[in-house]
Each structure stands twice: as C-alpha cells, then as structure tokens.
Amino acid sequence: MSLATALDVSRLSDYAYDWALVDVETSGLVARRDRVLSIAVLTFGPDGVQNGEYSTLLNPGCDPGPVHVHGLTAERLSGAPTFGQVAGRIGALLRDRVMVAHNAQFDYDFLAHEFARARLHLPVSQRLCTLALNRRVDPPAADLGLASLAAHYGVPQTRAHDALDDVRVLAGIFRSSLSEAARLDVPLPLVSCPPRQDPRFAPNPPKTPCAYRNPGRPAPGGPLVQGMKVAVTGETATSRAELVARAVAAGLNIMSSVSRHTSALVTNDAASGSAKARRAIAEGVPVIDEHAFLKLLGDVRPGTPHENQAPQAAPEAVPSPAASTPPPVTAPTAAVTDVPVPGPTRPVKPFGRRRVLVLGGTHEEASAARARIVDMGGAAAINLSASVTDVVLFPGGERDRRMARVSSLGLPVREPAWLGAPVSDPTEPLGTPAPAGATSDVLPRGGVLDLPAPSTAGHWHVSASWAQQATCEIDVVAFVLDEDEQVSCDGDFVFYGAPESPDGSVRLLCDGPTEQTVTVALAALPPAARRIAIAAAVDGAATFGDIGAVHLTLAPGVDAPATAQATLDAATSERTLLLAEIYRRGPRWRFRAVGQGYDHGLETLVRGYGVDVE
C-alpha cells in the first residue's frame, strides 16, 4: 500500500518525514512484564513511497496470553526467532525515522523493553500516534479504533490483530489522516522519545497498601493503632528494611514523607535538622525514638479496615491542598461546587450540534464566550478540526494563523454578538437535538458526572489538550489521594519523570506537545484511594492566561468515544490548574471537571498533597 496514491507531502516541510509504521501483537498489556509475539514494520519516504517491509512471528519464551484475541499459540510460535535475534534488523528499519503506530506509546513501550532485554538501544527519537492525530483532526467516525477509522477512511481490513494486516491498514489510515491534517493545517503531534528503554525505568515494586484507615495521632504515652501513618528518618540500629517490614506487618502505614496527617516520626535524633524532622516539629507530629517504637510494635491495637468502611462522601466544594500549603498569591477565582449534569431528558438548547472556535479578544472575552457556548448547549473548541462548525471572531482574531484555513474551508465566521442571539443555519436548524450517542456530555466548570456502573471495569482516560505553544511547555500530573487528601507514598504522585504509580493503576501518557492523558484503572486502586486529582502546570514564565483554555475529555477506553468533555479557562495569573478529579461518593465513582487555578507553582501543590520534594 503506498501513501503516494493519496498524498505527496514532500513539499510540505511540516508533514514530510521518513516514516516507520509499526504494529505489535503482545502476550498482555504490561510492557515491563509481557512480551512481543509478532511485529510488522513498513517504511516510507517523505514522498509517500514505500521503501521497506518486514514482519515476523517471535518466540517469547513464555505463555502467549490471550490466544482468542491474536490467534498465536505456543506451538505456532515455537519455531520463530527470539526478539534478540531480529532486533538488529528491526532497529535498522526504525533508525532515523519517525515511528508511527496506533496508540503509539503502547507499541513504543513494548519495543523499548524488548530492546533493553536484548541489551540494545531502541533507535527511535520521535514517534507519532495516529490516535492522537485523529483526535486533532476529529473525523466523524464512530470511534477512534483501528476498525472504525478504517471504515471511515475506506481502508479494507481482512485480519484484525494480525500484525502485518494491521500495519497495512494503519498505512491507509495514516495516509488519509495526514491528508486531513494538511487540509486543516493541523500541527502533527510528534513526541520526543527520551531514553526510557532501560529496565531501571520500570516502576518500583508496589508498596504494600495499608488495609486500615488512619486513626490520627497516638495519645501521649498511648499505644499505636493499625492504620497510623509513620515516617522514619536518620540512622537506626535495626536495619531500615527490617524496621519497615515489622511496622507494615503490624498494620502501620509507613510513609516516605511527613505531613500534618502523619501520626508519628521515628528518629534517634530529633535535632538532626533533616527535612522530615523539621516538618514534624512544624506540624507538631509526635517524635518517637527507635527503642520506644520497637516496644510499641509489640502491642499495636486493631484499626478500622478500609473494606469495612463505607466510601467517604466527597465534600461538595473542591478541596484545596492541605491546610499547610502556602496560600496562592490570589485566591481561586470562585468556589467550585458540584453541578449535576442532566440526564438523557435534558432540554434542547440552541447550540445542540455546534462546536465553536473562538479567536482573538482578551482572555476574559474569549473565556466568557466559551462559557456562553457551553451554556447554550454547544461545545467550545480550542483547535481547528473537522468537527468545528462555527468561528466567533473577536478583535485581533483576524491575525490568527488559523484564519486563512478557516476561510479556505468556508466555515461561518460570526461576530461576538451572535452568541447573544444566534441566527438559525438553514442546513442545521438550531434546537434540533443531536442523535443519541453522537455527542458526549458537555460539562461546565464544576460539572459532575456519575460514572456508569460497573465503573471499575476497564480504564478511564482523562485527556487534557491545549493550543500549540511556542514559549513554554505544560505538564499534566496526577495524585492518588486517601481520605486525608494525602498520597500514601511518593509513588502516588504520577508525573513525566515517574509516569506510572507503583501498582500501575494510574498512568500518564504523552500523546503529543498539545495533549497528555491520565489513565485510571479503578479496580486496581489501593483500598485507601478515595480521589484521583489531575492537574496541569506551566513550565516557564507563562500563565494559563497566556495559554488559553484547556480542553478536557473523559472516555472509558483509549479509542472510545468521549463520555464527557469540558473546556476550562483559568483566570489570567494562574500557573497551576486543578483540571479534574475522579472520586468516590457513596457507592459510586464520580468525575468532576474542576478548573480551579492557583498562582503558585507545581512544587507548592505537590507538597500540599504530602509528596516529599527535594
């Protein structure tokens, strides 16, 4: 299959690269544990001409996993080469090319681990995800799965989950997606690939979750109680590993940092000046020496198990980080409370089928316009895509680089007054509801949605996207929080440098320079988890007033249609923005689009949630 049959982008420098299209079939979903069973690679030049092809089965030396999905039995794989035997040939095809895959981080992670096991370097410096590209293009497909996109773009598919057929289908989808991106002038979501292929980058072994709720601090001279949060600092006569093991066996929750929720600090030198000792003194945390602690371990009183405790109701107002967090320079713009989303019988609103892009104006004008669009039942776009139906132009918007493409596409350009009294479009009467399932719920700031039961099945994907930036970067982070609004260990802070929680329940996926995703497997969360808070921070001197709006989507799978979406505008001075949270309320899990900004940087937010920052 040749890309040249549809598009030669060799004259368009923003789209012309040497490409290596990849598909792998695997024995499971966890790259650090599971293995690649088959691989196919197609290579293309900037002119769209295919210049290489390779595919092979692989002997993983382990159980092949879900044979009913990929059809690769142990007998069929037994005579195939190992990955190490073909790694050199695969590396030669990938070298000096942009790696392209559908859900590219999945394929990249598996290849990175396979190359590391073979003691070789994965020669990929950039990758492109066709899922992320199609999220930017936003075609009217049923969903963004390979089969749905193939049907939408008219690409024949004969053997799903066959690596060679899948990569040939991928070539057709990529051809059409690239053509659409060029038509819309959409920047490609290229991702730089850091050297993460060494096994040492795999998450640490998970901390044993504490099964008991935190009962607070011990009474003076009183016993320890299961669930108490205990930190240790300084030299100890007993080895640290043994001390921690004995405490965990007794039902205590050993923490890596000290916060106002810490029950006790164990140290033989309270005046050592260590960060934990200083924080304990500042917070009034009881200090216990090693000898006394070992004695108390002999009589730890029973605690309240998490599983016997009904999930705590989430407060109606969005919690700020711990009270010990230094307040922001200015208070949040407004209190955010739960805004229930109406059910399927929601009244018809005039913008029920519209997706409106706002260009120009001040940040306050654009923010108010987007809020008005949502209030009228539409969706506020932040990037030009195939789903945009209208453009609202404020002063200065005519200089936006996207206006030339807006004009060439023939999109209606509206005056700001149109938002007050929209004029009916004869091709799509206002007030007509969208077809069932065709659109997701559009949440206002503070809007809340009950996750469908059973919400613990599969993975929930919370994606944040923003307009392309030239002067700064944006980092998305996540916190797994307990009933005290604190992390149970530093590993429960998920960010670019540690993109997966120790148990794998929360992951950060980088889908391009304008989009990052947090995935949450609710069934895999530790019993203490009550809330997953998702935030974004500006890396640089810019503020979210300079960045503009952040678009948020919630979906029940990597390529599933969005269940909900929201467009969040912080005020002008914020550098950190609490985007969303997934939290327990009674027996259910809920999703809330927060949109609360803080003037302080990420470090202050991180400390407020109990993460030890050096």
C-alpha positions, 0 to 999 in steps of 0.5 A: 500500500503506498501513501503516494496514491493519496498524498505527496507531502514532500513539499510540505516541510511540516508533514514530510518525514521518513516514516516507520509504521509499526504494529505489535501483537503482545502476550498482555498489556504490561510492557515491563512484564509481557512480551512481543509475539509478532511485529510488522514494520513498513517504511516510507519516504517523505514522498509517500513511497514505500521503501521497506517491509518486514514482519515476523512471528517471535518466540517469547519464551513464555505463555502467549496470553490471550490466544482468542484475541491474536490467534498465536499459540505456543506451538505456532510460535515455537519455531520463530526467532527470539526478539534478540535475534531480529532486533538488529534488523528491526532497529535498522528499519526504525533508525532515523525515522519517525515511528508511527503506530496506533496508540503509539506509546503502547507499541513504543513501550513494548519495543523499548523493553524488548530492546533493553532485554536484548541489551540494545538501544531502541533507535527511535527519537520521535514517534507519532500516534495516529490516535492522537492525530485523529483526535486533532483532526476529529473525523466523524467516525464512530470511534477512534479504533483501528476498525472504525477509522478504517471504515471511515477512511475506506481502508479494507481490513481482512485480519484484525490483530494480525500484525502485518494486516494491521500495519497495512491498514494503519498505512491507509489510515495514516495516509488519509489522516495526514491528508486531513491534517494538511487540509486543516493545517493541523500541527502533527503531534510528534513526541520526543522519545527520551531514553526510557528503554532501560529496565531501571525505568520500570516502576518500583515494586508496589508498596504494600497498601495499608488495609486500615484507615488512619486513626490520627495521632497516638495519645501521649504515652498511648499505644499505636493503632493499625492504620497510623501513618509513620515516617522514619528518618536518620540512622537506626540500629535495626536495619531500615528494611527490617524496621519497615517490614515489622511496622507494615506487618503490624498494620502501620502505614509507613510513609516516605514523607511527613505531613500534618496527617502523619501520626508519628516520626521515628528518629534517634535524633530529633535535632538532626535538622533533616527535612522530615524532622523539621516538618514534624516539629512544624506540624507538631507530629509526635517524635518517637525514638527507635527503642520506644517504637520497637516496644510499641510494635509489640502491642499495636491495637486493631484499626478500622479496615478500609473494606469495612468502611463505607466510601467517604462522601466527597465534600461538595466544594473542591478541596484545596491542598492541605491546610499547610500549603502556602496560600496562592498569591490570589485566591481561586477565582470562585468556589467550585461546587458540584453541578449535576449534569442532566440526564438523557431528558435534558432540554434542547438548547440552541447550540445542540450540534455546534462546536465553536472556535473562538479567536482573538479578544482578551482572555476574559472575552474569549473565556466568557464566550466559551462559557456562553457556548457551553451554556447554550448547549454547544461545545467550545473548541480550542483547535481547528478540526473537522468537527468545528462548525462555527468561528466567533471572531473577536478583535485581533482574531483576524491575525490568527494563523488559523484564519486563512484555513478557516476561510479556505474551508468556508466555515461561518465566521460570526461576530461576538454578538451572535452568541447573544442571539444566534441566527438559525443555519438553514442546513442545521436548524438550531434546537434540533437535538443531536442523535443519541450517542453522537455527542458526549456530555458537555460539562461546565466548570464544576460539572459532575458526572456519575460514572456508569456502573460497573465503573471499575471495569476497564480504564478511564482516560482523562485527556487534557489538550491545549493550543500549540505553544511556542514559549513554554511547555505544560505538564499534566500530573496526577495524585492518588489521594486517601481520605486525608487528601494525602498520597500514601507514598511518593509513588502516588504522585504520577508525573513525566519523570515517574509516569506510572504509580507503583501498582500501575493503576494510574498512568500518564501518557504523552500523546503529543506537545498539545495533549497528555492523558491520565489513565485510571484503572479503578479496580486496581486502586489501593483500598485507601484511594478515595480521589484521583486529582489531575492537574496541569502546570506551566513550565516557564514564565507563562500563565494559563492566561497566556495559554488559553483554555484547556480542553478536557475529555473523559472516555472509558477506553483509549479509542472510545468515544468521549463520555464527557468533555469540558473546556476550562479557562483559568483566570489570567495569573494562574500557573497551576490548574486543578483540571479534574478529579475522579472520586468516590461518593457513596457507592459510586465513582464520580468525575468532576471537571474542576478548573480551579487555578492557583498562582503558585507553582507545581512544587507548592501543590505537590507538597500540599498533597504530602509528596516529599520534594527535594 
